[in-house]
Amino acid sequence: MHKGVIGAASAMVLVGTLAGASGLIADYPIYGGQAVRYLIAALIWVAVIRVMRVRLVRLTAKEWLLLAGLTLLGLVVFNVAVIESTRASGPALAGVVLGTVPLALALVSGRPAPRLLAGAVVVVGGATLATGLGSGNLPGLLWALVALVGEVSFSLLAIPLLPKLGAVRVSAYSTGLAVPMLFAVGLVSEGTAMLRVPTPAEALGYLYLASVVTVVAFFLWYSSLPKLGPGLAGLFAGLIPVGAIGTGLLLGIAVPTVPDLLGAGLVIVGIVIGLSAPRTPARSPGAAAAPATARS
């Protein structure tokens, strides 16, 4: 469990650093940039799989459907919804709605222990405070709710796949499947203008997003999810705004306000409360008979 806690916390802090890198890619076509990000990540995974000599695993029709659903909802739809919610009403509303991920995962993971539920509520409050309650509108709210569904699907649809495929394969397969989907979205939304030669700063930004925020964070999250279960792992989603605050301070682009610091403190308190709850690990129906391939 200790390694799972470190992995989940590290994954969400790394995802939070996305805010710091966003300034480097602000002028690049949005959907084309997402396709580029996942293409780079997929190429990194190809190299990792070859170096680690990870063997390919034949999937059943049900597993292909789960993987396709995970990719479509957890990666593609999630990214589209966050982008469109931000366009409609700014980033604050999407951040606040996504701050409810810990509570959503706790509720859908079965019958959560009272302390886990209490911890999730505290984490939601802290993440909301750290994100900020900005003004919003109905389109922005609806897109944010779609993003919430995508974020929850990113974890729940992976749970049945992880015992057989492990974190490397689930991360690599979903990343690779997302590339043609995102290119299709880019072509529909931006046409041929979806791609152009990036500037050196943009190339650096996308390399960071692909390698750290996508490859490393995905692997850490999917390595931790079976150890902690979705309810407990979901608590660490509250660290995303904390990671953003820390990155802004480190890069000198933003100084945290009192609400930022109070929100970060609440997130940590909520995680501590949740960690004290009885543990219910994530298990799929065939987990007992599945090979232990979580790190291969």
Buried (B, 14 or more C-beta within 10 A) or exposed (E): EEEBBEBBBBBBBBBBBBBBBEEBBEEBBBBBBBBBBBBBBBBBBEEBBEEEEBEEEEBEEEBEEBBBBBBBBBBBBBBBBBBBBBEBBBBBBBBBBBBBBBBBBBBBBEEBBEBBBBBBBBBBBBBBBBBBEBEBEEEBBBBBBBBBBBBBBBBBBBBBBBBBBBBBBBBBBBBBBBBEBBBEBBBEBBEEEBBEEBEEEBBBBBBBBBBBBBBBBBBBBBBBBBBBBBBBBBBBBBBBBBBBBBBBBEEEEBEBEEBBBBBBBBBBBBBEBBBEBEBBBBBBEEBEEBEEBBEB
